[in-house]
Amino acid sequence: MKFQLYFLLGTGLSCLSGLALGQCVVTEDCTALGYTENSCNGGKGVKCPFGSGWFCAEDEDTVCDKNGFKYTCTGTGYSGGSGQPCGGKYKTCNCATNYTWNGSSCTLSCSSSYQYTCTGTGYAGGTGSACGGKYTQCTCSSGYEWKNNSCQKQVLNGSVGNSYYCNGAIVGTKISGMNFFVATVDLGSMSWTQASEAVRKYSVCDNRWRLPSMEELEFIYEHKNEIQGNKISDACYWSSELGFGSTYYGFCMTSGGFDLNGNYHMVRPVISVY
């Protein structure tokens, strides 16, 4: 009896469902017995004793994958897994800043404000952190300024170093020791009344241009070859200082002396350093 039992286990049993009493018969059909695989990963399984079929036990990775644990949650845009892992994998991932979980991966999701690459002439790089290689604003190189969403060549106005600018053009210069800028051009030869009016109307990007004092004209005389712009003429220039009566002083660039007799002198405006 024992021999017969062992024989049945070794050869396999098959119950014929068509018999009313459920009679079982011996079978050597590996597929019917559950040996349905051609091989098992890593040899982890049982081979059918009657053929080449295998019954494979599912490993941890397979079980985890079947239950939705598919993602390692590592790499660019990932900040780790969400929930408990299975086999070192997760069902969903947590994404880094500017990345969004789309159901299978963390994808870049920058706001529309990240639109500038900040490269090219006039650019020194981006301001703040980037998203997808773009920035919300750029840092500009020297001589450029951030304006109208781009680095544009800076249009200088006012005093910068030893120059006085108007819409990017140098209209006044000075040298060390001077507390005023000298206009780069003469306004011509005219009477003092005309000179006063001409300086008032000059107003190149500033309404503070004026006639120089005698002290300032003397300083200009002493350094006339160092002052940039149109050359100081070898002539007398009107000052803002009143002499005798109603006559204003003129300062002569040929001798360094003053003049009270001339009716017409040259005009060179100045503006104080503030």
ChimeraX commands (.cxc) that place a marker at each C-alpha (Angstrom):
marker #1 position 0.00,0.00,0.00 radius 0.5
marker #1 position 2.83,2.35,0.88 radius 0.5
marker #1 position 4.56,1.56,-2.40 radius 0.5
marker #1 position 1.44,2.39,-4.35 radius 0.5
marker #1 position 1.05,5.75,-2.55 radius 0.5
marker #1 position 4.62,6.80,-3.26 radius 0.5
marker #1 position 4.18,5.85,-6.88 radius 0.5
marker #1 position 1.15,8.08,-7.26 radius 0.5
marker #1 position 2.90,11.06,-5.67 radius 0.5
marker #1 position 5.90,10.57,-7.86 radius 0.5
marker #1 position 3.95,10.29,-11.07 radius 0.5
marker #1 position 1.22,12.82,-10.26 radius 0.5
marker #1 position -2.52,12.56,-10.01 radius 0.5
marker #1 position -5.20,13.89,-12.27 radius 0.5
marker #1 position -8.86,13.85,-11.31 radius 0.5
marker #1 position -11.27,13.34,-14.17 radius 0.5
marker #1 position -14.03,15.82,-13.63 radius 0.5
marker #1 position -16.36,13.91,-15.92 radius 0.5
marker #1 position -16.69,10.97,-13.48 radius 0.5
marker #1 position -19.51,11.20,-10.98 radius 0.5
marker #1 position -17.31,9.91,-8.18 radius 0.5
marker #1 position -14.37,12.26,-9.05 radius 0.5
marker #1 position -12.00,9.43,-9.84 radius 0.5
marker #1 position -8.30,10.47,-9.99 radius 0.5
marker #1 position -5.82,9.08,-12.50 radius 0.5
marker #1 position -2.04,9.26,-12.91 radius 0.5
marker #1 position -0.65,12.02,-15.29 radius 0.5
marker #1 position 2.83,13.05,-16.46 radius 0.5
marker #1 position 1.67,16.30,-18.14 radius 0.5
marker #1 position 4.06,18.93,-16.71 radius 0.5
marker #1 position 1.88,21.85,-17.79 radius 0.5
marker #1 position -1.18,20.34,-16.13 radius 0.5
marker #1 position 0.84,19.83,-12.99 radius 0.5
marker #1 position 1.86,23.57,-12.91 radius 0.5
marker #1 position 5.31,23.37,-14.43 radius 0.5
marker #1 position 4.60,26.14,-16.95 radius 0.5
marker #1 position 7.89,28.03,-17.21 radius 0.5
marker #1 position 10.83,27.22,-19.50 radius 0.5
marker #1 position 13.31,28.35,-16.84 radius 0.5
marker #1 position 13.50,30.21,-13.55 radius 0.5
marker #1 position 15.49,33.32,-12.81 radius 0.5
marker #1 position 18.66,32.32,-10.98 radius 0.5
marker #1 position 17.57,28.69,-10.96 radius 0.5
marker #1 position 15.07,29.42,-8.18 radius 0.5
marker #1 position 12.36,26.82,-8.84 radius 0.5
marker #1 position 11.44,23.15,-9.21 radius 0.5
marker #1 position 11.87,21.27,-12.47 radius 0.5
marker #1 position 9.18,18.89,-13.67 radius 0.5
marker #1 position 10.39,15.29,-13.22 radius 0.5
marker #1 position 8.73,14.28,-16.51 radius 0.5
marker #1 position 9.96,16.99,-18.83 radius 0.5
marker #1 position 11.61,20.39,-19.26 radius 0.5
marker #1 position 8.99,22.57,-17.55 radius 0.5
marker #1 position 9.67,24.53,-14.38 radius 0.5
marker #1 position 7.59,25.82,-11.50 radius 0.5
marker #1 position 9.11,29.15,-10.45 radius 0.5
marker #1 position 8.67,30.81,-7.08 radius 0.5
marker #1 position 8.22,34.60,-7.39 radius 0.5
marker #1 position 11.13,36.59,-5.99 radius 0.5
marker #1 position 10.80,39.82,-3.99 radius 0.5
marker #1 position 11.28,42.12,-6.98 radius 0.5
marker #1 position 8.51,40.38,-8.91 radius 0.5
marker #1 position 6.10,40.49,-5.98 radius 0.5
marker #1 position 6.87,44.17,-5.36 radius 0.5
marker #1 position 6.49,45.07,-9.01 radius 0.5
marker #1 position 3.12,43.29,-9.26 radius 0.5
marker #1 position 1.92,45.34,-6.31 radius 0.5
marker #1 position 2.89,48.66,-7.87 radius 0.5
marker #1 position 6.31,49.23,-6.27 radius 0.5
marker #1 position 8.13,50.26,-9.46 radius 0.5
marker #1 position 10.09,53.46,-8.80 radius 0.5
marker #1 position 13.54,53.95,-7.24 radius 0.5
marker #1 position 12.83,57.72,-6.87 radius 0.5
marker #1 position 16.43,58.72,-7.51 radius 0.5
marker #1 position 18.06,61.09,-9.97 radius 0.5
marker #1 position 17.45,64.64,-11.14 radius 0.5
marker #1 position 14.17,66.07,-9.93 radius 0.5
marker #1 position 13.58,63.48,-7.19 radius 0.5
marker #1 position 13.64,64.09,-3.42 radius 0.5
marker #1 position 12.91,60.51,-2.32 radius 0.5
marker #1 position 10.10,57.99,-2.19 radius 0.5
marker #1 position 6.61,58.44,-0.81 radius 0.5
marker #1 position 5.48,55.93,1.82 radius 0.5
marker #1 position 7.10,52.59,2.65 radius 0.5
marker #1 position 9.35,50.86,0.10 radius 0.5
marker #1 position 9.21,47.30,-1.17 radius 0.5
marker #1 position 12.40,45.85,-2.52 radius 0.5
marker #1 position 13.94,49.32,-2.47 radius 0.5
marker #1 position 11.18,50.76,-4.68 radius 0.5
marker #1 position 8.11,52.93,-4.14 radius 0.5
marker #1 position 4.64,53.31,-5.58 radius 0.5
marker #1 position 5.08,57.08,-5.98 radius 0.5
marker #1 position 7.91,59.59,-5.57 radius 0.5
marker #1 position 8.38,62.98,-3.96 radius 0.5
marker #1 position 9.71,65.54,-6.42 radius 0.5
marker #1 position 12.24,68.35,-5.95 radius 0.5
marker #1 position 11.40,72.03,-6.32 radius 0.5
marker #1 position 10.14,72.90,-9.82 radius 0.5
marker #1 position 9.38,69.22,-10.57 radius 0.5
marker #1 position 5.95,67.55,-10.60 radius 0.5
marker #1 position 4.92,63.90,-10.28 radius 0.5
marker #1 position 3.04,62.96,-13.45 radius 0.5
marker #1 position 2.06,59.45,-12.36 radius 0.5
marker #1 position 5.26,57.74,-13.44 radius 0.5
marker #1 position 8.13,60.22,-13.09 radius 0.5
marker #1 position 9.16,63.64,-11.78 radius 0.5
marker #1 position 9.10,66.05,-14.69 radius 0.5
marker #1 position 10.37,69.62,-14.86 radius 0.5
marker #1 position 7.61,72.12,-14.21 radius 0.5
marker #1 position 8.92,75.71,-14.26 radius 0.5
marker #1 position 6.65,78.69,-13.86 radius 0.5
marker #1 position 6.34,81.04,-16.82 radius 0.5
marker #1 position 8.55,83.58,-15.04 radius 0.5
marker #1 position 11.61,81.42,-15.80 radius 0.5
marker #1 position 12.17,82.63,-19.36 radius 0.5
marker #1 position 15.69,84.07,-19.64 radius 0.5
marker #1 position 18.86,82.15,-20.52 radius 0.5
marker #1 position 20.97,85.19,-19.50 radius 0.5
marker #1 position 23.67,84.60,-22.11 radius 0.5
marker #1 position 25.16,86.81,-24.79 radius 0.5
marker #1 position 26.57,90.33,-25.00 radius 0.5
marker #1 position 25.92,92.37,-21.88 radius 0.5
marker #1 position 24.99,89.40,-19.67 radius 0.5
marker #1 position 26.96,88.28,-16.61 radius 0.5
marker #1 position 24.67,85.38,-15.68 radius 0.5
marker #1 position 21.35,84.74,-14.03 radius 0.5
marker #1 position 19.93,86.25,-10.86 radius 0.5
marker #1 position 18.88,83.69,-8.24 radius 0.5
marker #1 position 18.32,80.00,-8.93 radius 0.5
marker #1 position 17.63,78.54,-12.36 radius 0.5
marker #1 position 14.83,76.28,-13.52 radius 0.5
marker #1 position 15.43,74.29,-16.66 radius 0.5
marker #1 position 18.49,76.42,-17.39 radius 0.5
marker #1 position 16.49,79.64,-17.31 radius 0.5
marker #1 position 16.09,82.50,-14.82 radius 0.5
marker #1 position 13.45,85.01,-13.81 radius 0.5
marker #1 position 15.95,87.86,-14.25 radius 0.5
marker #1 position 19.53,88.36,-15.40 radius 0.5
marker #1 position 22.63,90.04,-14.00 radius 0.5
marker #1 position 24.14,92.45,-16.51 radius 0.5
marker #1 position 27.78,93.16,-17.29 radius 0.5
marker #1 position 29.41,96.48,-16.50 radius 0.5
marker #1 position 28.02,99.19,-18.74 radius 0.5
marker #1 position 24.71,97.36,-19.15 radius 0.5
marker #1 position 21.50,97.53,-17.17 radius 0.5
marker #1 position 18.44,95.30,-16.78 radius 0.5
marker #1 position 15.70,97.13,-18.63 radius 0.5
marker #1 position 12.57,95.98,-20.46 radius 0.5
marker #1 position 13.39,92.33,-19.68 radius 0.5
marker #1 position 16.88,92.37,-21.18 radius 0.5
marker #1 position 20.42,93.62,-20.54 radius 0.5
marker #1 position 20.70,96.83,-22.52 radius 0.5
marker #1 position 23.68,99.12,-22.93 radius 0.5
marker #1 position 23.52,101.56,-20.09 radius 0.5
marker #1 position 22.67,105.13,-21.04 radius 0.5
marker #1 position 24.60,107.23,-18.56 radius 0.5
marker #1 position 23.35,110.50,-17.19 radius 0.5
marker #1 position 24.99,112.76,-14.63 radius 0.5
marker #1 position 28.45,112.51,-13.10 radius 0.5
marker #1 position 30.44,109.29,-13.43 radius 0.5
marker #1 position 34.08,109.61,-12.44 radius 0.5
marker #1 position 35.61,112.61,-14.19 radius 0.5
marker #1 position 32.88,112.80,-16.82 radius 0.5
marker #1 position 29.41,114.28,-16.91 radius 0.5
marker #1 position 26.96,112.40,-19.17 radius 0.5
marker #1 position 23.78,113.29,-20.97 radius 0.5
marker #1 position 21.97,110.34,-22.59 radius 0.5
marker #1 position 25.24,108.43,-22.81 radius 0.5
marker #1 position 27.28,111.28,-24.31 radius 0.5
marker #1 position 30.00,113.10,-22.38 radius 0.5
marker #1 position 29.02,116.77,-22.09 radius 0.5
marker #1 position 31.30,117.80,-19.24 radius 0.5
marker #1 position 34.71,116.83,-17.83 radius 0.5
marker #1 position 36.88,117.59,-14.85 radius 0.5
marker #1 position 40.26,116.69,-13.41 radius 0.5
marker #1 position 41.31,115.75,-9.90 radius 0.5
marker #1 position 40.95,118.63,-7.50 radius 0.5
marker #1 position 38.08,120.23,-9.41 radius 0.5
marker #1 position 34.70,120.40,-7.68 radius 0.5
marker #1 position 32.94,121.30,-10.92 radius 0.5
marker #1 position 32.60,119.99,-14.47 radius 0.5
marker #1 position 33.52,122.07,-17.49 radius 0.5
marker #1 position 31.31,121.83,-20.58 radius 0.5
marker #1 position 33.04,120.16,-23.51 radius 0.5
marker #1 position 32.06,122.97,-25.91 radius 0.5
marker #1 position 32.09,126.76,-26.10 radius 0.5
marker #1 position 28.76,128.46,-26.69 radius 0.5
marker #1 position 30.39,131.19,-28.77 radius 0.5
marker #1 position 31.34,134.85,-28.40 radius 0.5
marker #1 position 28.63,137.20,-27.08 radius 0.5
marker #1 position 27.74,139.90,-24.60 radius 0.5
marker #1 position 27.38,139.07,-20.91 radius 0.5
marker #1 position 23.57,139.39,-21.09 radius 0.5
marker #1 position 23.51,137.02,-24.03 radius 0.5
marker #1 position 25.93,134.71,-22.23 radius 0.5
marker #1 position 23.73,134.56,-19.14 radius 0.5
marker #1 position 20.70,133.68,-21.29 radius 0.5
marker #1 position 22.65,131.13,-23.36 radius 0.5
marker #1 position 23.81,129.28,-20.24 radius 0.5
marker #1 position 20.27,129.29,-18.85 radius 0.5
marker #1 position 18.98,127.71,-22.03 radius 0.5
marker #1 position 21.89,125.29,-22.30 radius 0.5
marker #1 position 20.30,122.85,-19.78 radius 0.5
marker #1 position 21.91,119.73,-21.24 radius 0.5
marker #1 position 20.15,117.01,-19.17 radius 0.5
marker #1 position 20.40,119.38,-16.21 radius 0.5
marker #1 position 19.30,122.93,-15.44 radius 0.5
marker #1 position 22.22,123.68,-13.11 radius 0.5
marker #1 position 24.70,124.75,-15.78 radius 0.5
marker #1 position 26.01,128.25,-15.07 radius 0.5
marker #1 position 28.79,130.76,-15.81 radius 0.5
marker #1 position 32.00,129.97,-13.92 radius 0.5
marker #1 position 33.40,132.11,-11.13 radius 0.5
marker #1 position 36.76,133.89,-11.54 radius 0.5
marker #1 position 38.38,131.29,-9.28 radius 0.5
marker #1 position 37.01,128.48,-11.43 radius 0.5
marker #1 position 38.20,130.22,-14.61 radius 0.5
marker #1 position 41.65,130.54,-13.10 radius 0.5
marker #1 position 41.68,126.81,-12.34 radius 0.5
marker #1 position 40.61,126.11,-15.93 radius 0.5
marker #1 position 43.42,128.37,-17.17 radius 0.5
marker #1 position 46.01,126.50,-15.07 radius 0.5
marker #1 position 44.82,123.10,-16.38 radius 0.5
marker #1 position 43.39,124.01,-19.79 radius 0.5
marker #1 position 45.55,121.46,-21.59 radius 0.5
marker #1 position 44.36,118.65,-19.29 radius 0.5
marker #1 position 40.65,119.28,-19.67 radius 0.5
marker #1 position 38.94,116.95,-22.16 radius 0.5
marker #1 position 36.58,118.15,-24.86 radius 0.5
marker #1 position 36.98,121.04,-27.28 radius 0.5
marker #1 position 40.16,122.96,-26.62 radius 0.5
marker #1 position 39.87,126.02,-24.42 radius 0.5
marker #1 position 40.29,129.00,-26.77 radius 0.5
marker #1 position 43.06,131.57,-26.44 radius 0.5
marker #1 position 40.46,134.20,-25.64 radius 0.5
marker #1 position 38.71,135.81,-22.71 radius 0.5
marker #1 position 35.72,134.02,-21.10 radius 0.5
marker #1 position 32.82,135.52,-19.21 radius 0.5
marker #1 position 32.61,134.97,-15.46 radius 0.5
marker #1 position 29.60,135.20,-13.17 radius 0.5
marker #1 position 31.26,137.88,-11.01 radius 0.5
marker #1 position 30.37,141.55,-11.20 radius 0.5
marker #1 position 33.26,144.01,-11.34 radius 0.5
marker #1 position 32.97,147.80,-11.17 radius 0.5
marker #1 position 29.57,149.28,-11.77 radius 0.5
marker #1 position 27.53,146.98,-13.96 radius 0.5
marker #1 position 30.45,145.39,-15.74 radius 0.5
marker #1 position 31.21,141.68,-15.29 radius 0.5
marker #1 position 34.67,140.22,-15.21 radius 0.5
marker #1 position 36.15,138.38,-18.12 radius 0.5
marker #1 position 39.08,136.01,-17.65 radius 0.5
marker #1 position 41.69,135.82,-20.39 radius 0.5
marker #1 position 43.17,132.41,-21.18 radius 0.5
marker #1 position 46.19,133.96,-22.93 radius 0.5
marker #1 position 47.61,135.84,-19.92 radius 0.5
marker #1 position 45.69,134.53,-16.91 radius 0.5
marker #1 position 44.48,138.08,-16.18 radius 0.5
marker #1 position 41.02,139.62,-16.01 radius 0.5
marker #1 position 39.28,142.01,-18.37 radius 0.5
marker #1 position 36.62,144.63,-17.60 radius 0.5
marker #1 position 36.58,146.42,-20.93 radius 0.5
marker #1 position 35.44,143.79,-23.37 radius 0.5
marker #1 position 31.89,143.76,-24.64 radius 0.5
marker #1 position 32.10,140.27,-26.13 radius 0.5
marker #1 position 33.75,137.22,-24.62 radius 0.5
marker #1 position 33.61,133.47,-25.08 radius 0.5
marker #1 position 31.25,131.35,-22.99 radius 0.5
marker #1 position 32.06,127.96,-21.43 radius 0.5
marker #1 position 29.38,126.70,-18.94 radius 0.5
marker #1 position 30.24,124.75,-15.79 radius 0.5
marker #1 position 28.21,122.63,-13.38 radius 0.5
marker #1 position 29.00,121.90,-9.74 radius 0.5
marker #1 position 29.78,118.38,-8.48 radius 0.5
marker #1 position 27.00,117.14,-6.21 radius 0.5
marker link #1:1,2 radius 0.2
marker link #1:2,3 radius 0.2
marker link #1:3,4 radius 0.2
marker link #1:4,5 radius 0.2
marker link #1:5,6 radius 0.2
marker link #1:6,7 radius 0.2
marker link #1:7,8 radius 0.2
marker link #1:8,9 radius 0.2
marker link #1:9,10 radius 0.2
marker link #1:10,11 radius 0.2
marker link #1:11,12 radius 0.2
marker link #1:12,13 radius 0.2
marker link #1:13,14 radius 0.2
marker link #1:14,15 radius 0.2
marker link #1:15,16 radius 0.2
marker link #1:16,17 radius 0.2
marker link #1:17,18 radius 0.2
marker link #1:18,19 radius 0.2
marker link #1:19,20 radius 0.2
marker link #1:20,21 radius 0.2
marker link #1:21,22 radius 0.2
marker link #1:22,23 radius 0.2
marker link #1:23,24 radius 0.2
marker link #1:24,25 radius 0.2
marker link #1:25,26 radius 0.2
marker link #1:26,27 radius 0.2
marker link #1:27,28 radius 0.2
marker link #1:28,29 radius 0.2
marker link #1:29,30 radius 0.2
marker link #1:30,31 radius 0.2
marker link #1:31,32 radius 0.2
marker link #1:32,33 radius 0.2
marker link #1:33,34 radius 0.2
marker link #1:34,35 radius 0.2
marker link #1:35,36 radius 0.2
marker link #1:36,37 radius 0.2
marker link #1:37,38 radius 0.2
marker link #1:38,39 radius 0.2
marker link #1:39,40 radius 0.2
marker link #1:40,41 radius 0.2
marker link #1:41,42 radius 0.2
marker link #1:42,43 radius 0.2
marker link #1:43,44 radius 0.2
marker link #1:44,45 radius 0.2
marker link #1:45,46 radius 0.2
marker link #1:46,47 radius 0.2
marker link #1:47,48 radius 0.2
marker link #1:48,49 radius 0.2
marker link #1:49,50 radius 0.2
marker link #1:50,51 radius 0.2
marker link #1:51,52 radius 0.2
marker link #1:52,53 radius 0.2
marker link #1:53,54 radius 0.2
marker link #1:54,55 radius 0.2
marker link #1:55,56 radius 0.2
marker link #1:56,57 radius 0.2
marker link #1:57,58 radius 0.2
marker link #1:58,59 radius 0.2
marker link #1:59,60 radius 0.2
marker link #1:60,61 radius 0.2
marker link #1:61,62 radius 0.2
marker link #1:62,63 radius 0.2
marker link #1:63,64 radius 0.2
marker link #1:64,65 radius 0.2
marker link #1:65,66 radius 0.2
marker link #1:66,67 radius 0.2
marker link #1:67,68 radius 0.2
marker link #1:68,69 radius 0.2
marker link #1:69,70 radius 0.2
marker link #1:70,71 radius 0.2
marker link #1:71,72 radius 0.2
marker link #1:72,73 radius 0.2
marker link #1:73,74 radius 0.2
marker link #1:74,75 radius 0.2
marker link #1:75,76 radius 0.2
marker link #1:76,77 radius 0.2
marker link #1:77,78 radius 0.2
marker link #1:78,79 radius 0.2
marker link #1:79,80 radius 0.2
marker link #1:80,81 radius 0.2
marker link #1:81,82 radius 0.2
marker link #1:82,83 radius 0.2
marker link #1:83,84 radius 0.2
marker link #1:84,85 radius 0.2
marker link #1:85,86 radius 0.2
marker link #1:86,87 radius 0.2
marker link #1:87,88 radius 0.2
marker link #1:88,89 radius 0.2
marker link #1:89,90 radius 0.2
marker link #1:90,91 radius 0.2
marker link #1:91,92 radius 0.2
marker link #1:92,93 radius 0.2
marker link #1:93,94 radius 0.2
marker link #1:94,95 radius 0.2
marker link #1:95,96 radius 0.2
marker link #1:96,97 radius 0.2
marker link #1:97,98 radius 0.2
marker link #1:98,99 radius 0.2
marker link #1:99,100 radius 0.2
marker link #1:100,101 radius 0.2
marker link #1:101,102 radius 0.2
marker link #1:102,103 radius 0.2
marker link #1:103,104 radius 0.2
marker link #1:104,105 radius 0.2
marker link #1:105,106 radius 0.2
marker link #1:106,107 radius 0.2
marker link #1:107,108 radius 0.2
marker link #1:108,109 radius 0.2
marker link #1:109,110 radius 0.2
marker link #1:110,111 radius 0.2
marker link #1:111,112 radius 0.2
marker link #1:112,113 radius 0.2
marker link #1:113,114 radius 0.2
marker link #1:114,115 radius 0.2
marker link #1:115,116 radius 0.2
marker link #1:116,117 radius 0.2
marker link #1:117,118 radius 0.2
marker link #1:118,119 radius 0.2
marker link #1:119,120 radius 0.2
marker link #1:120,121 radius 0.2
marker link #1:121,122 radius 0.2
marker link #1:122,123 radius 0.2
marker link #1:123,124 radius 0.2
marker link #1:124,125 radius 0.2
marker link #1:125,126 radius 0.2
marker link #1:126,127 radius 0.2
marker link #1:127,128 radius 0.2
marker link #1:128,129 radius 0.2
marker link #1:129,130 radius 0.2
marker link #1:130,131 radius 0.2
marker link #1:131,132 radius 0.2
marker link #1:132,133 radius 0.2
marker link #1:133,134 radius 0.2
marker link #1:134,135 radius 0.2
marker link #1:135,136 radius 0.2
marker link #1:136,137 radius 0.2
marker link #1:137,138 radius 0.2
marker link #1:138,139 radius 0.2
marker link #1:139,140 radius 0.2
marker link #1:140,141 radius 0.2
marker link #1:141,142 radius 0.2
marker link #1:142,143 radius 0.2
marker link #1:143,144 radius 0.2
marker link #1:144,145 radius 0.2
marker link #1:145,146 radius 0.2
marker link #1:146,147 radius 0.2
marker link #1:147,148 radius 0.2
marker link #1:148,149 radius 0.2
marker link #1:149,150 radius 0.2
marker link #1:150,151 radius 0.2
marker link #1:151,152 radius 0.2
marker link #1:152,153 radius 0.2
marker link #1:153,154 radius 0.2
marker link #1:154,155 radius 0.2
marker link #1:155,156 radius 0.2
marker link #1:156,157 radius 0.2
marker link #1:157,158 radius 0.2
marker link #1:158,159 radius 0.2
marker link #1:159,160 radius 0.2
marker link #1:160,161 radius 0.2
marker link #1:161,162 radius 0.2
marker link #1:162,163 radius 0.2
marker link #1:163,164 radius 0.2
marker link #1:164,165 radius 0.2
marker link #1:165,166 radius 0.2
marker link #1:166,167 radius 0.2
marker link #1:167,168 radius 0.2
marker link #1:168,169 radius 0.2
marker link #1:169,170 radius 0.2
marker link #1:170,171 radius 0.2
marker link #1:171,172 radius 0.2
marker link #1:172,173 radius 0.2
marker link #1:173,174 radius 0.2
marker link #1:174,175 radius 0.2
marker link #1:175,176 radius 0.2
marker link #1:176,177 radius 0.2
marker link #1:177,178 radius 0.2
marker link #1:178,179 radius 0.2
marker link #1:179,180 radius 0.2
marker link #1:180,181 radius 0.2
marker link #1:181,182 radius 0.2
marker link #1:182,183 radius 0.2
marker link #1:183,184 radius 0.2
marker link #1:184,185 radius 0.2
marker link #1:185,186 radius 0.2
marker link #1:186,187 radius 0.2
marker link #1:187,188 radius 0.2
marker link #1:188,189 radius 0.2
marker link #1:189,190 radius 0.2
marker link #1:190,191 radius 0.2
marker link #1:191,192 radius 0.2
marker link #1:192,193 radius 0.2
marker link #1:193,194 radius 0.2
marker link #1:194,195 radius 0.2
marker link #1:195,196 radius 0.2
marker link #1:196,197 radius 0.2
marker link #1:197,198 radius 0.2
marker link #1:198,199 radius 0.2
marker link #1:199,200 radius 0.2
marker link #1:200,201 radius 0.2
marker link #1:201,202 radius 0.2
marker link #1:202,203 radius 0.2
marker link #1:203,204 radius 0.2
marker link #1:204,205 radius 0.2
marker link #1:205,206 radius 0.2
marker link #1:206,207 radius 0.2
marker link #1:207,208 radius 0.2
marker link #1:208,209 radius 0.2
marker link #1:209,210 radius 0.2
marker link #1:210,211 radius 0.2
marker link #1:211,212 radius 0.2
marker link #1:212,213 radius 0.2
marker link #1:213,214 radius 0.2
marker link #1:214,215 radius 0.2
marker link #1:215,216 radius 0.2
marker link #1:216,217 radius 0.2
marker link #1:217,218 radius 0.2
marker link #1:218,219 radius 0.2
marker link #1:219,220 radius 0.2
marker link #1:220,221 radius 0.2
marker link #1:221,222 radius 0.2
marker link #1:222,223 radius 0.2
marker link #1:223,224 radius 0.2
marker link #1:224,225 radius 0.2
marker link #1:225,226 radius 0.2
marker link #1:226,227 radius 0.2
marker link #1:227,228 radius 0.2
marker link #1:228,229 radius 0.2
marker link #1:229,230 radius 0.2
marker link #1:230,231 radius 0.2
marker link #1:231,232 radius 0.2
marker link #1:232,233 radius 0.2
marker link #1:233,234 radius 0.2
marker link #1:234,235 radius 0.2
marker link #1:235,236 radius 0.2
marker link #1:236,237 radius 0.2
marker link #1:237,238 radius 0.2
marker link #1:238,239 radius 0.2
marker link #1:239,240 radius 0.2
marker link #1:240,241 radius 0.2
marker link #1:241,242 radius 0.2
marker link #1:242,243 radius 0.2
marker link #1:243,244 radius 0.2
marker link #1:244,245 radius 0.2
marker link #1:245,246 radius 0.2
marker link #1:246,247 radius 0.2
marker link #1:247,248 radius 0.2
marker link #1:248,249 radius 0.2
marker link #1:249,250 radius 0.2
marker link #1:250,251 radius 0.2
marker link #1:251,252 radius 0.2
marker link #1:252,253 radius 0.2
marker link #1:253,254 radius 0.2
marker link #1:254,255 radius 0.2
marker link #1:255,256 radius 0.2
marker link #1:256,257 radius 0.2
marker link #1:257,258 radius 0.2
marker link #1:258,259 radius 0.2
marker link #1:259,260 radius 0.2
marker link #1:260,261 radius 0.2
marker link #1:261,262 radius 0.2
marker link #1:262,263 radius 0.2
marker link #1:263,264 radius 0.2
marker link #1:264,265 radius 0.2
marker link #1:265,266 radius 0.2
marker link #1:266,267 radius 0.2
marker link #1:267,268 radius 0.2
marker link #1:268,269 radius 0.2
marker link #1:269,270 radius 0.2
marker link #1:270,271 radius 0.2
marker link #1:271,272 radius 0.2
marker link #1:272,273 radius 0.2
marker link #1:273,274 radius 0.2
view
